[in-house]
């Protein structure tokens, strides 16, 4: 199993302050959605009036993956979590 390499990540080269801001936003959204504080979906605008992003309870797993990738890039965790495989 390979260790996470921040120099080869999709986020390589991004400013750490931008990454930290995004991580804080995504963690807040995750907590709001998973606790039911924001209903079924939550939207916010990235950047200066740029792209609007909507998250819903249906894609909490995608939100978790994005959070873990940011954490790995920032060195908070050593590697993002692998996808869970289900076997019968």
MOPAC internal coordinates of N, CA, C and O (Angstrom, degrees):
PM7 1SCF
backbone

  N    0.0000 0     0.00 0     0.00 0    0    0    0
  C    1.4432 1     0.00 0     0.00 0    1    0    0
  C    1.5281 1   108.66 1     0.00 0    2    1    0
  O    1.2310 1   120.78 1   -48.97 1    3    2    1
  N    1.3289 1   116.11 1   131.03 1    3    2    1
  C    1.4606 1   119.94 1  -179.23 1    5    3    2
  C    1.5133 1   111.23 1   -84.38 1    6    5    3
  O    1.2310 1   121.75 1   -33.12 1    7    6    5
  N    1.3157 1   114.27 1   146.88 1    7    6    5
  C    1.4602 1   120.08 1   174.07 1    9    7    6
  C    1.5173 1   109.24 1   -80.77 1   10    9    7
  O    1.2310 1   120.48 1   -24.40 1   11   10    9
  N    1.2906 1   116.68 1   155.60 1   11   10    9
  C    1.4627 1   122.23 1   179.28 1   13   11   10
  C    1.5260 1   109.09 1   -66.90 1   14   13   11
  O    1.2310 1   120.40 1   -48.78 1   15   14   13
  N    1.3224 1   116.85 1   131.22 1   15   14   13
  C    1.4608 1   122.55 1   178.68 1   17   15   14
  C    1.5267 1   108.44 1  -114.69 1   18   17   15
  O    1.2310 1   119.65 1   -75.10 1   19   18   17
  N    1.3380 1   118.27 1   104.90 1   19   18   17
  C    1.4602 1   120.59 1  -177.24 1   21   19   18
  C    1.5277 1   113.78 1   -63.66 1   22   21   19
  O    1.2310 1   120.01 1   161.71 1   23   22   21
  N    1.3132 1   117.58 1   -18.29 1   23   22   21
  C    1.4671 1   119.36 1   179.10 1   25   23   22
  C    1.5224 1   112.21 1   -79.95 1   26   25   23
  O    1.2310 1   120.37 1   166.31 1   27   26   25
  N    1.3324 1   116.89 1   -13.69 1   27   26   25
  C    1.4685 1   121.01 1  -179.85 1   29   27   26
  C    1.5250 1   111.93 1  -114.29 1   30   29   27
  O    1.2310 1   120.40 1  -172.85 1   31   30   29
  N    1.2903 1   116.84 1     7.15 1   31   30   29
  C    1.4593 1   122.28 1  -178.74 1   33   31   30
  C    1.5268 1   110.87 1   -75.65 1   34   33   31
  O    1.2310 1   120.83 1   -20.25 1   35   34   33
  N    1.3081 1   116.01 1   159.75 1   35   34   33
  C    1.4643 1   120.77 1   173.39 1   37   35   34
  C    1.5237 1   111.47 1   -61.69 1   38   37   35
  O    1.2310 1   120.63 1   158.31 1   39   38   37
  N    1.3201 1   116.40 1   -21.69 1   39   38   37
  C    1.4629 1   121.54 1  -177.56 1   41   39   38
  C    1.5230 1   113.02 1   -97.97 1   42   41   39
  O    1.2310 1   119.89 1  -175.18 1   43   42   41
  N    1.3199 1   117.81 1     4.82 1   43   42   41
  C    1.4649 1   121.69 1  -179.14 1   45   43   42
  C    1.5212 1   109.94 1   -58.79 1   46   45   43
  O    1.2310 1   120.87 1   -44.05 1   47   46   45
  N    1.3204 1   115.94 1   135.95 1   47   46   45
  C    1.4531 1   121.62 1   177.38 1   49   47   46
  C    1.5145 1   114.71 1    92.51 1   50   49   47
  O    1.2310 1   120.15 1   168.85 1   51   50   49
  N    1.3248 1   117.31 1   -11.15 1   51   50   49
  C    1.4611 1   119.13 1   178.47 1   53   51   50
  C    1.5184 1   110.09 1   -77.27 1   54   53   51
  O    1.2310 1   121.00 1   -32.56 1   55   54   53
  N    1.3040 1   115.70 1   147.44 1   55   54   53
  C    1.4611 1   122.24 1   178.62 1   57   55   54
  C    1.5269 1   109.73 1   -64.89 1   58   57   55
  O    1.2310 1   120.29 1   -44.74 1   59   58   57
  N    1.3193 1   117.06 1   135.26 1   59   58   57
  C    1.4663 1   120.47 1  -177.05 1   61   59   58
  C    1.5242 1   112.75 1   -64.26 1   62   61   59
  O    1.2310 1   119.81 1   150.41 1   63   62   61
  N    1.3244 1   117.96 1   -29.59 1   63   62   61
  C    1.4710 1   119.03 1   178.09 1   65   63   62
  C    1.5283 1   110.49 1   -67.26 1   66   65   63
  O    1.2310 1   120.07 1   144.08 1   67   66   65
  N    1.3292 1   117.47 1   -35.92 1   67   66   65
  C    1.4727 1   121.49 1   176.68 1   69   67   66
  C    1.5252 1   109.42 1   -67.31 1   70   69   67
  O    1.2310 1   120.71 1   135.69 1   71   70   69
  N    1.3272 1   116.24 1   -44.31 1   71   70   69
  C    1.4654 1   120.38 1   179.36 1   73   71   70
  C    1.5261 1   110.63 1   -61.86 1   74   73   71
  O    1.2310 1   120.14 1   137.39 1   75   74   73
  N    1.3289 1   117.34 1   -42.61 1   75   74   73
  C    1.4608 1   121.03 1  -179.17 1   77   75   74
  C    1.5342 1   111.07 1   -65.76 1   78   77   75
  O    1.2310 1   120.52 1   140.81 1   79   78   77
  N    1.3246 1   116.61 1   -39.19 1   79   78   77
  C    1.4634 1   120.29 1   177.55 1   81   79   78
  C    1.5242 1   110.77 1   -63.38 1   82   81   79
  O    1.2310 1   120.53 1   134.90 1   83   82   81
  N    1.3327 1   116.60 1   -45.10 1   83   82   81
  C    1.4715 1   120.78 1   178.05 1   85   83   82
  C    1.5277 1   110.98 1   -62.28 1   86   85   83
  O    1.2310 1   120.67 1   137.51 1   87   86   85
  N    1.3254 1   116.32 1   -42.49 1   87   86   85
  C    1.4612 1   120.13 1   178.90 1   89   87   86
  C    1.5240 1   110.46 1   -59.93 1   90   89   87
  O    1.2310 1   120.21 1   134.03 1   91   90   89
  N    1.3175 1   117.20 1   -45.97 1   91   90   89
  C    1.4635 1   120.60 1   178.49 1   93   91   90
  C    1.5245 1   111.11 1   -60.30 1   94   93   91
  O    1.2310 1   120.25 1   137.00 1   95   94   93
  N    1.3318 1   117.13 1   -43.00 1   95   94   93
  C    1.4683 1   121.13 1   178.89 1   97   95   94
  C    1.5224 1   111.09 1   -61.90 1   98   97   95
  O    1.2310 1   120.56 1   131.62 1   99   98   97
  N    1.3286 1   116.53 1   -48.38 1   99   98   97
  C    1.4647 1   120.22 1  -177.54 1  101   99   98
  C    1.5194 1   112.08 1   -66.37 1  102  101   99
  O    1.2310 1   119.93 1   142.89 1  103  102  101
  N    1.3254 1   117.73 1   -37.11 1  103  102  101
  C    1.4583 1   120.02 1   178.08 1  105  103  102
  C    1.5310 1   110.97 1   -66.28 1  106  105  103
  O    1.2310 1   120.62 1   139.89 1  107  106  105
  N    1.3196 1   116.42 1   -40.11 1  107  106  105
  C    1.4589 1   120.62 1   177.62 1  109  107  106
  C    1.5309 1   110.58 1   -63.40 1  110  109  107
  O    1.2310 1   120.55 1   135.40 1  111  110  109
  N    1.3339 1   116.55 1   -44.60 1  111  110  109
  C    1.4643 1   121.32 1   178.65 1  113  111  110
  C    1.5201 1   110.18 1   -62.04 1  114  113  111
  O    1.2310 1   120.39 1   136.00 1  115  114  113
  N    1.3358 1   116.86 1   -44.00 1  115  114  113
  C    1.4660 1   121.07 1   179.63 1  117  115  114
  C    1.5335 1   110.58 1   -59.15 1  118  117  115
  O    1.2310 1   120.71 1   133.50 1  119  118  117
  N    1.3267 1   116.25 1   -46.50 1  119  118  117
  C    1.4665 1   119.51 1  -179.28 1  121  119  118
  C    1.5244 1   111.47 1   -65.37 1  122  121  119
  O    1.2310 1   120.21 1   138.91 1  123  122  121
  N    1.3279 1   117.20 1   -41.09 1  123  122  121
  C    1.4615 1   120.66 1   178.98 1  125  123  122
  C    1.5201 1   111.88 1   -63.30 1  126  125  123
  O    1.2310 1   120.38 1   136.03 1  127  126  125
  N    1.3327 1   116.89 1   -43.97 1  127  126  125
  C    1.4670 1   120.25 1  -179.83 1  129  127  126
  C    1.5216 1   112.07 1   -69.71 1  130  129  127
  O    1.2310 1   120.47 1   134.03 1  131  130  129
  N    1.3226 1   116.71 1   -45.97 1  131  130  129
  C    1.4625 1   119.45 1  -175.26 1  133  131  130
  C    1.5277 1   112.02 1   -70.03 1  134  133  131
  O    1.2310 1   120.10 1   155.27 1  135  134  133
  N    1.3333 1   117.42 1   -24.73 1  135  134  133
  C    1.4639 1   119.81 1   178.94 1  137  135  134
  C    1.5239 1   112.50 1   -92.11 1  138  137  135
  O    1.2310 1   120.36 1   174.63 1  139  138  137
  N    1.3397 1   116.91 1    -5.37 1  139  138  137
  C    1.4514 1   120.82 1   178.98 1  141  139  138
  C    1.5178 1   114.35 1    84.70 1  142  141  139
  O    1.2310 1   119.73 1  -174.15 1  143  142  141
  N    1.3156 1   118.12 1     5.85 1  143  142  141
  C    1.4656 1   120.92 1  -178.48 1  145  143  142
  C    1.5218 1   112.93 1   -70.20 1  146  145  143
  O    1.2310 1   119.78 1   156.44 1  147  146  145
  N    1.3188 1   118.02 1   -23.56 1  147  146  145
  C    1.4589 1   120.97 1  -177.74 1  149  147  146
  C    1.5146 1   112.85 1  -113.63 1  150  149  147
  O    1.2310 1   119.71 1  -159.35 1  151  150  149
  N    1.3020 1   118.16 1    20.65 1  151  150  149
  C    1.4575 1   120.00 1   179.11 1  153  151  150
  C    1.5156 1   111.99 1    69.25 1  154  153  151
  O    1.2310 1   120.97 1    36.35 1  155  154  153
  N    1.3085 1   115.75 1  -143.65 1  155  154  153
  C    1.4620 1   121.21 1  -175.73 1  157  155  154
  C    1.5181 1   113.97 1   -87.89 1  158  157  155
  O    1.2310 1   119.66 1   158.40 1  159  158  157
  N    1.3391 1   118.26 1   -21.60 1  159  158  157
  C    1.4557 1   119.43 1   179.80 1  161  159  158
  C    1.5186 1   110.14 1  -148.19 1  162  161  159
  O    1.2310 1   121.25 1   -18.72 1  163  162  161
  N    1.3242 1   115.21 1   161.28 1  163  162  161
  C    1.4553 1   121.48 1  -178.04 1  165  163  162
  C    1.5132 1   108.06 1  -145.68 1  166  165  163
  O    1.2310 1   120.10 1   -45.41 1  167  166  165
  N    1.3246 1   117.41 1   134.59 1  167  166  165
  C    1.4628 1   121.89 1  -179.30 1  169  167  166
  C    1.5187 1   110.12 1  -121.82 1  170  169  167
  O    1.2310 1   120.93 1   -31.33 1  171  170  169
  N    1.3145 1   115.82 1   148.67 1  171  170  169
  C    1.4541 1   120.88 1   169.86 1  173  171  170
  C    1.5124 1   108.10 1  -149.92 1  174  173  171
  O    1.2310 1   120.79 1   -20.54 1  175  174  173
  N    1.3260 1   116.10 1   159.46 1  175  174  173
  C    1.4538 1   121.32 1  -177.14 1  177  175  174
  C    1.5130 1   109.69 1  -101.35 1  178  177  175
  O    1.2310 1   120.78 1   -50.65 1  179  178  177
  N    1.3254 1   116.11 1   129.35 1  179  178  177
  C    1.4596 1   121.65 1   178.53 1  181  179  178
  C    1.5158 1   109.27 1   -85.19 1  182  181  179
  O    1.2310 1   121.08 1   -41.30 1  183  182  181
  N    1.3084 1   115.54 1   138.70 1  183  182  181
  C    1.4623 1   120.11 1   174.32 1  185  183  182
  C    1.5119 1   112.41 1    71.09 1  186  185  183
  O    1.2310 1   120.57 1    22.30 1  187  186  185
  N    1.3125 1   116.52 1  -157.70 1  187  186  185
  C    1.4617 1   123.38 1  -177.59 1  189  187  186
  C    1.5236 1   110.40 1   -88.28 1  190  189  187
  O    1.2310 1   121.11 1  -100.83 1  191  190  189
  N    1.3251 1   115.49 1    79.17 1  191  190  189
  C    1.4611 1   119.38 1   179.32 1  193  191  190
  C    1.5108 1   113.18 1    70.62 1  194  193  191
  O    1.2310 1   120.25 1  -159.15 1  195  194  193
  N    1.3219 1   117.13 1    20.85 1  195  194  193
  C    1.4578 1   121.94 1  -176.56 1  197  195  194
  C    1.5090 1   112.58 1   -80.53 1  198  197  195
  O    1.2310 1   120.77 1    53.08 1  199  198  197
  N    1.2919 1   116.13 1  -126.92 1  199  198  197
  C    1.4566 1   123.83 1  -172.69 1  201  199  198
  C    1.5319 1   111.26 1   -75.26 1  202  201  199
  O    1.2310 1   120.59 1   -48.39 1  203  202  201
  N    1.3164 1   116.48 1   131.61 1  203  202  201
  C    1.4596 1   121.91 1   174.87 1  205  203  202
  C    1.5264 1   108.13 1   -89.24 1  206  205  203
  O    1.2310 1   120.64 1   -44.94 1  207  206  205
  N    1.3249 1   116.38 1   135.06 1  207  206  205
  C    1.4598 1   121.85 1  -178.90 1  209  207  206
  C    1.5211 1   108.04 1  -120.51 1  210  209  207
  O    1.2310 1   120.83 1   -45.52 1  211  210  209
  N    1.3228 1   116.01 1   134.48 1  211  210  209
  C    1.4608 1   120.98 1   178.43 1  213  211  210
  C    1.5198 1   109.21 1  -118.91 1  214  213  211
  O    1.2310 1   121.11 1   -49.00 1  215  214  213
  N    1.3126 1   115.48 1   131.00 1  215  214  213
  C    1.4559 1   121.74 1   175.90 1  217  215  214
  C    1.5260 1   107.75 1  -117.17 1  218  217  215
  O    1.2310 1   120.97 1   -35.08 1  219  218  217
  N    1.3151 1   115.74 1   144.92 1  219  218  217
  C    1.4551 1   119.94 1   177.46 1  221  219  218
  C    1.5177 1   108.95 1  -132.59 1  222  221  219
  O    1.2310 1   121.22 1   -10.32 1  223  222  221
  N    1.3221 1   115.27 1   169.68 1  223  222  221
  C    1.4716 1   119.24 1   178.45 1  225  223  222
  C    1.5190 1   111.22 1   -60.65 1  226  225  223
  O    1.2310 1   120.83 1   154.32 1  227  226  225
  N    1.3262 1   116.02 1   -25.68 1  227  226  225
  C    1.4635 1   120.07 1  -179.17 1  229  227  226
  C    1.5244 1   112.07 1   -66.43 1  230  229  227
  O    1.2310 1   119.61 1   154.18 1  231  230  229
  N    1.3309 1   118.34 1   -25.82 1  231  230  229
  C    1.4661 1   119.47 1  -179.25 1  233  231  230
  C    1.5240 1   112.80 1  -117.63 1  234  233  231
  O    1.2310 1   120.58 1  -143.67 1  235  234  233
  N    1.3410 1   116.49 1    36.33 1  235  234  233
  C    1.4610 1   120.89 1   175.29 1  237  235  234
  C    1.5309 1   111.70 1   -61.24 1  238  237  235
  O    1.2310 1   120.23 1   146.02 1  239  238  237
  N    1.3243 1   117.16 1   -33.98 1  239  238  237
  C    1.4645 1   120.34 1   179.32 1  241  239  238
  C    1.5297 1   110.55 1   -64.89 1  242  241  239
  O    1.2310 1   120.01 1   140.09 1  243  242  241
  N    1.3311 1   117.58 1   -39.91 1  243  242  241
  C    1.4629 1   120.89 1   176.90 1  245  243  242
  C    1.5186 1   110.37 1   -64.26 1  246  245  243
  O    1.2310 1   120.76 1   140.64 1  247  246  245
  N    1.3054 1   116.14 1   -39.36 1  247  246  245
  C    1.4558 1   121.42 1   178.08 1  249  247  246
  C    1.5298 1   110.26 1   -64.11 1  250  249  247
  O    1.2310 1   120.10 1   138.46 1  251  250  249
  N    1.3182 1   117.42 1   -41.54 1  251  250  249
  C    1.4667 1   121.83 1   176.89 1  253  251  250
  C    1.5272 1   110.80 1   -60.69 1  254  253  251
  O    1.2310 1   120.45 1   136.31 1  255  254  253
  N    1.3226 1   116.75 1   -43.69 1  255  254  253
  C    1.4643 1   120.59 1  -179.95 1  257  255  254
  C    1.5309 1   111.06 1   -62.67 1  258  257  255
  O    1.2310 1   120.30 1   138.55 1  259  258  257
  N    1.3259 1   117.03 1   -41.45 1  259  258  257
  C    1.4660 1   120.82 1   179.02 1  261  259  258
  C    1.5229 1   110.55 1   -63.98 1  262  261  259
  O    1.2310 1   120.41 1   139.48 1  263  262  261
  N    1.3321 1   116.83 1   -40.52 1  263  262  261
  C    1.4624 1   121.32 1   178.20 1  265  263  262
  C    1.5232 1   110.29 1   -63.24 1  266  265  263
  O    1.2310 1   120.58 1   135.53 1  267  266  265
  N    1.3186 1   116.49 1   -44.47 1  267  266  265
  C    1.4665 1   120.01 1  -178.70 1  269  267  266
  C    1.5189 1   112.14 1   -67.28 1  270  269  267
  O    1.2310 1   119.75 1   144.21 1  271  270  269
  N    1.3237 1   118.09 1   -35.79 1  271  270  269
  C    1.4526 1   120.82 1   176.53 1  273  271  270
  C    1.5328 1   110.37 1   -64.27 1  274  273  271
  O    1.2310 1   120.42 1   135.51 1  275  274  273
  N    1.3212 1   116.80 1   -44.49 1  275  274  273
  C    1.4646 1   120.36 1   177.45 1  277  275  274
  C    1.5232 1   111.29 1   -62.74 1  278  277  275
  O    1.2310 1   120.39 1   138.29 1  279  278  277
  N    1.3282 1   116.87 1   -41.71 1  279  278  277
  C    1.4622 1   120.35 1   178.06 1  281  279  278
  C    1.5221 1   110.93 1   -61.42 1  282  281  279
  O    1.2310 1   120.37 1   137.48 1  283  282  281
  N    1.3183 1   116.91 1   -42.52 1  283  282  281
  C    1.4638 1   120.54 1   179.00 1  285  283  282
  C    1.5225 1   110.78 1   -64.69 1  286  285  283
  O    1.2310 1   120.31 1   136.97 1  287  286  285
  N    1.3291 1   117.02 1   -43.03 1  287  286  285
  C    1.4616 1   120.96 1  -179.49 1  289  287  286
  C    1.5228 1   111.10 1   -63.05 1  290  289  287
  O    1.2310 1   120.60 1   144.95 1  291  290  289
  N    1.3261 1   116.47 1   -35.05 1  291  290  289
  C    1.4642 1   121.20 1  -179.99 1  293  291  290
  C    1.5289 1   112.62 1   -84.79 1  294  293  291
  O    1.2310 1   120.14 1   175.82 1  295  294  293
  N    1.3275 1   117.34 1    -4.18 1  295  294  293
  C    1.4607 1   120.77 1   178.71 1  297  295  294
  C    1.5145 1   113.99 1    81.51 1  298  297  295
  O    1.2310 1   120.16 1  -164.38 1  299  298  297
  N    1.3223 1   117.29 1    15.62 1  299  298  297
  C    1.4632 1   121.23 1   179.80 1  301  299  298
  C    1.5236 1   110.04 1   -76.13 1  302  301  299
  O    1.2310 1   120.52 1   142.29 1  303  302  301
  N    1.3265 1   116.61 1   -37.71 1  303  302  301
  C    1.4669 1   122.47 1   173.26 1  305  303  302
  C    1.5218 1   106.94 1  -125.77 1  306  305  303
  O    1.2310 1   119.97 1   -23.75 1  307  306  305
  N    1.3220 1   117.66 1   156.25 1  307  306  305
  C    1.4684 1   119.66 1  -175.41 1  309  307  306
  C    1.5204 1   113.43 1   -76.70 1  310  309  307
  O    1.2310 1   119.93 1   154.85 1  311  310  309
  N    1.3138 1   117.74 1   -25.15 1  311  310  309
  C    1.4650 1   120.34 1   179.14 1  313  311  310
  C    1.5175 1   108.95 1  -159.19 1  314  313  311
  O    1.2310 1   120.10 1   -30.35 1  315  314  313
  N    1.3284 1   117.42 1   149.65 1  315  314  313
  C    1.4593 1   118.58 1   176.09 1  317  315  314
  C    1.5254 1   110.94 1   -69.83 1  318  317  315
  O    1.2310 1   120.25 1   -25.58 1  319  318  317
  N    1.2987 1   117.13 1   154.42 1  319  318  317
  C    1.4405 1   121.67 1  -179.48 1  321  319  318
  C    1.5266 1   110.47 1   -69.03 1  322  321  319
  O    1.2310 1   120.83 1   -40.56 1  323  322  321
  N    1.3000 1   116.01 1   139.44 1  323  322  321
  C    1.4601 1   120.64 1   177.03 1  325  323  322
  C    1.5132 1   110.23 1   -74.92 1  326  325  323
  O    1.2310 1   121.29 1   -21.64 1  327  326  325
  N    1.3043 1   115.14 1   158.36 1  327  326  325
  C    1.4587 1   119.96 1   176.12 1  329  327  326
  C    1.5132 1   109.23 1   -65.03 1  330  329  327
  O    1.2310 1   120.95 1   -35.09 1  331  330  329
  N    1.2955 1   115.78 1   144.91 1  331  330  329
  C    1.4579 1   121.43 1  -179.71 1  333  331  330
  C    1.5185 1   108.76 1   -85.46 1  334  333  331
  O    1.2310 1   120.71 1   -54.64 1  335  334  333
  N    1.3205 1   116.24 1   125.36 1  335  334  333
  C    1.4546 1   120.58 1   176.96 1  337  335  334
  C    1.5198 1   110.41 1   -99.54 1  338  337  335
  O    1.2310 1   120.67 1   -44.29 1  339  338  337
  N    1.3066 1   116.32 1   135.71 1  339  338  337
  C    1.4571 1   121.37 1   179.57 1  341  339  338
  C    1.5251 1   108.16 1  -107.39 1  342  341  339
  O    1.2310 1   120.92 1   -52.09 1  343  342  341
  N    1.3001 1   115.84 1   127.91 1  343  342  341
  C    1.4772 1   120.75 1   178.90 1  345  343  342
  C    1.5139 1   109.18 1  -121.46 1  346  345  343
  O    1.2310 1   121.67 1   -39.06 1  347  346  345
  N    1.3026 1   114.42 1   140.94 1  347  346  345
  C    1.4663 1   120.01 1   178.22 1  349  347  346
  C    1.4865 1   110.86 1  -110.83 1  350  349  347
  O    1.2310 1   120.10 1   180.00 1  351  350  349

